[in-house]
Amino acid sequence: MTDEQRDLLEQAASIAGSSLASYSIATLVRSAAQSVAQARTLSLSAKDWEQFIFALDAPDDEAWLRLRSLKPVWEDDEIHGAEAPRSH
């Protein structure tokens, strides 16, 4: 951290009436919460929302039916090996 950055943070903490550590943690937590919320939010226009709902409500086509009939890789013993017996 540069001296200028530290001075700025100390000024901001002082204005907020907090210690530098408390101000820094509160600011980091707030920023992290915003980043997580933004990453988990999907925004669609009205047109895109209608297309999304239409796709969800549409019957499955042949490609989806074939895909859903496949065994998931996490259930494939050949890939992951048989589960070892548990000892008590």
C-alpha positions in Angstrom: 0.0 0.0 0.0 1.4 3.4 -0.9 1.6 6.3 1.6 -1.1 8.1 -0.4 -3.5 5.1 -0.3 -3.0 4.8 3.4 -3.5 8.5 4.0 -6.7 8.4 2.0 -8.0 5.4 3.9 -7.1 7.0 7.2 -9.0 10.1 6.2 -12.0 8.1 5.2 -12.0 6.1 8.4 -11.7 9.3 10.5 -14.6 10.9 8.6 -16.6 7.7 9.4 -15.6 7.8 13.0 -13.9 4.4 12.8 -10.5 3.0 13.2 -8.6 2.2 10.0 -9.0 -1.6 10.6 -12.8 -1.3 11.3 -13.3 1.0 8.3 -11.3 -1.3 6.0 -13.1 -4.5 7.1 -16.6 -2.9 6.8 -15.7 -1.5 3.3 -14.3 -4.8 2.1 -17.3 -6.8 3.4 -19.7 -4.4 1.8 -17.8 -4.6 -1.5 -17.6 -8.4 -1.3 -21.4 -8.7 -0.7 -22.0 -6.5 -3.7 -19.7 -8.6 -5.9 -21.4 -11.8 -4.8 -24.9 -10.4 -5.4 -23.9 -9.1 -8.8 -22.4 -12.4 -9.8 -25.6 -14.2 -8.7 -28.1 -11.9 -10.4 -29.4 -12.4 -13.9 -31.0 -9.3 -15.5 -33.1 -9.8 -18.6 -35.0 -7.3 -20.8 -38.8 -7.9 -21.0 -38.3 -9.5 -24.5 -35.5 -11.8 -23.2 -37.6 -12.7 -20.2 -40.5 -13.8 -22.4 -38.1 -15.9 -24.5 -36.7 -17.5 -21.4 -40.1 -18.4 -20.1 -41.1 -19.7 -23.5 -38.0 -21.9 -23.5 -38.7 -23.2 -20.0 -42.3 -24.0 -20.9 -41.6 -25.6 -24.3 -41.6 -29.4 -24.5 -38.2 -31.1 -24.7 -36.9 -31.8 -28.1 -35.1 -35.0 -29.2 -31.6 -33.6 -28.2 -32.8 -32.9 -24.7 -34.5 -36.2 -24.4 -31.2 -38.0 -25.5 -29.1 -35.9 -23.1 -31.4 -36.6 -20.2 -31.3 -40.3 -20.9 -27.5 -40.4 -20.4 -26.0 -41.5 -17.1 -24.3 -38.6 -15.3 -20.5 -38.8 -15.2 -20.6 -38.6 -11.4 -22.5 -41.8 -11.3 -20.2 -43.6 -13.7 -18.1 -46.2 -11.9 -15.7 -46.6 -14.8 -14.6 -43.0 -14.6 -14.4 -42.7 -10.8 -13.9 -46.3 -9.8 -16.1 -48.3 -7.5 -16.6 -46.7 -4.1 -14.3 -48.2 -1.5 -16.1 -50.1 1.3 -16.4 -48.1 4.5 -14.8 -49.4 7.7 -16.3 -48.8 11.1 
